[in-house]
Amino acid sequence: MKKTIITVVGRDTIGIIAKVCTYLAEHRVNIEDISQTIIQGYFNMMMVADTSNADLSAADMSRELKALGETIGVVIRCQHEDIFNMMHRI
């Protein structure tokens, strides 16, 4: 199983979750866990996704999610689980 961590941060607006989840479903990415909060108008979401069956490369998905974020006014980052864990070690 290839796990990917996807984070979404920005001003809250209607449809953020729907647009990100629709993109992932269209590319055969399974969301295993999701957490989202809104604090004083700022949206923050973190997802753990299984990309084993994805129909595009991790680099393409990362690039396309970044572009999607730009169109909806948020920052979307997509990282392999191992890279995410190494970057967030104490």
C-alpha positions as CSV (number, residue, x, y, z in Angstrom):
1,M,0.0,0.0,0.0
2,K,1.3,3.5,-0.9
3,K,0.2,6.0,1.6
4,T,0.2,9.7,0.7
5,I,-0.4,12.7,3.1
6,I,-2.5,15.5,1.6
7,T,-2.8,18.8,3.4
8,V,-5.1,21.7,2.4
9,V,-4.8,25.1,4.1
10,G,-6.4,28.5,3.3
11,R,-9.4,30.8,3.7
12,D,-12.6,28.8,4.1
13,T,-15.0,28.7,1.2
14,I,-17.8,26.5,-0.1
15,G,-16.8,23.3,-1.8
16,I,-13.2,22.8,-0.8
17,I,-13.7,19.2,0.5
18,A,-16.0,18.3,-2.4
19,K,-13.5,19.5,-5.1
20,V,-10.5,17.8,-3.5
21,C,-12.3,14.5,-2.9
22,T,-13.8,14.5,-6.4
23,Y,-10.4,14.9,-7.9
24,L,-9.0,12.0,-5.8
25,A,-12.0,9.8,-6.6
26,E,-11.6,10.5,-10.4
27,H,-8.0,9.3,-10.1
28,R,-8.7,6.1,-8.1
29,V,-7.2,7.4,-4.8
30,N,-8.9,6.0,-1.7
31,I,-9.1,8.3,1.3
32,E,-8.3,6.3,4.5
33,D,-8.6,9.1,7.1
34,I,-9.5,12.7,7.0
35,S,-9.6,15.5,9.5
36,Q,-10.6,19.1,8.9
37,T,-11.1,22.2,11.1
38,I,-12.1,25.8,10.5
39,I,-10.5,28.3,12.9
40,Q,-11.6,31.9,12.6
41,G,-12.3,31.5,8.9
42,Y,-9.2,29.5,8.0
43,F,-9.7,26.0,6.7
44,N,-7.2,23.2,7.5
45,M,-7.6,19.6,6.3
46,M,-5.3,16.6,6.5
47,M,-5.9,13.4,4.7
48,V,-4.2,10.0,4.6
49,A,-4.8,8.4,1.2
50,D,-4.0,5.1,-0.4
51,T,-2.5,5.8,-3.9
52,S,-1.8,2.2,-4.8
53,N,-4.4,2.2,-7.5
54,A,-4.0,5.8,-8.7
55,D,-4.0,6.3,-12.5
56,L,-1.2,8.9,-12.4
57,S,2.2,9.3,-10.8
58,A,2.8,10.9,-7.5
59,A,4.6,13.9,-9.2
60,D,1.6,14.5,-11.5
61,M,-0.9,14.2,-8.7
62,S,1.1,16.7,-6.6
63,R,1.4,19.1,-9.5
64,E,-2.3,18.8,-10.3
65,L,-3.5,19.2,-6.7
66,K,-1.3,22.3,-6.4
67,A,-3.0,23.7,-9.5
68,L,-6.4,22.8,-8.1
69,G,-5.6,24.6,-4.9
70,E,-4.6,27.7,-6.8
71,T,-8.0,27.7,-8.5
72,I,-10.0,27.4,-5.3
73,G,-7.8,29.7,-3.2
74,V,-6.0,27.2,-0.9
75,V,-2.6,25.6,-0.7
76,I,-2.6,21.8,-1.3
77,R,0.5,19.8,-0.6
78,C,0.8,16.1,-1.4
79,Q,3.7,14.0,0.0
80,H,4.5,10.3,0.3
81,E,4.0,9.1,3.9
82,D,7.7,8.4,4.4
83,I,8.8,11.9,3.2
84,F,6.1,13.5,5.4
85,N,7.2,11.5,8.4
86,M,10.9,12.4,7.9
87,M,10.1,16.1,7.6
88,H,8.1,16.1,10.8
89,R,10.4,14.2,13.1
90,I,11.5,15.8,16.3
